[in-house]
Amino acid sequence: MQAELCKTFADPSRLIIIQELRDGEKSVSELQSVLDIPQPVVSHHLAILKSKGVVQARRDGKNTYYHLPNLKFAKRVILFTRYW
């Protein structure tokens, strides 16, 4: 279980997503412009984070917005990964 969770946060793009979502809900296109990677790649990272319960999604028409359900957990992830 811990190894799987560590793999989840091993990708720098996922850590950037978590950092961005600490400021509040964002759409896939907003995250894409921050990450500067193709939209399908952003969606793939978000799907992984969602499957582990790190982010939650909300649909509004054609857009999907993501947020962090647990800000304390996100802060711990950021702190933990600084020491890797």
Solvent accessible surface area in square Angstrom, and as a share of the most:
residue,aa,sasa,rsa
1,M,193,0.86
2,Q,148,0.66
3,A,72,0.56
4,E,79,0.36
5,L,56,0.28
6,C,53,0.32
7,K,124,0.53
8,T,4,0.02
9,F,10,0.04
10,A,66,0.51
11,D,41,0.21
12,P,94,0.59
13,S,22,0.14
14,R,27,0.10
15,L,33,0.17
16,I,67,0.34
17,I,0,0.00
18,I,0,0.00
19,Q,80,0.36
20,E,41,0.18
21,L,3,0.01
22,R,91,0.33
23,D,121,0.63
24,G,31,0.30
25,E,73,0.33
26,K,38,0.16
27,S,9,0.06
28,V,20,0.12
29,S,72,0.46
30,E,83,0.37
31,L,1,0.00
32,Q,59,0.26
33,S,87,0.56
34,V,71,0.41
35,L,21,0.10
36,D,127,0.66
37,I,44,0.23
38,P,80,0.51
39,Q,79,0.35
40,P,90,0.57
41,V,62,0.35
42,V,0,0.00
43,S,37,0.24
44,H,106,0.47
45,H,14,0.06
46,L,0,0.00
47,A,57,0.44
48,I,43,0.22
49,L,0,0.00
50,K,104,0.44
51,S,89,0.57
52,K,87,0.37
53,G,51,0.49
54,V,7,0.04
55,V,2,0.01
56,Q,89,0.39
57,A,36,0.28
58,R,105,0.38
59,R,161,0.59
60,D,79,0.41
61,G,66,0.63
62,K,192,0.81
63,N,76,0.39
64,T,20,0.12
65,Y,47,0.18
66,Y,23,0.09
67,H,58,0.26
68,L,15,0.07
69,P,60,0.38
70,N,81,0.42
71,L,87,0.43
72,K,142,0.60
73,F,63,0.26
74,A,1,0.01
75,K,102,0.43
76,R,157,0.57
77,V,10,0.05
78,I,6,0.03
79,L,92,0.46
80,F,110,0.46
81,T,21,0.12
82,R,162,0.59
83,Y,184,0.70
84,W,152,0.53
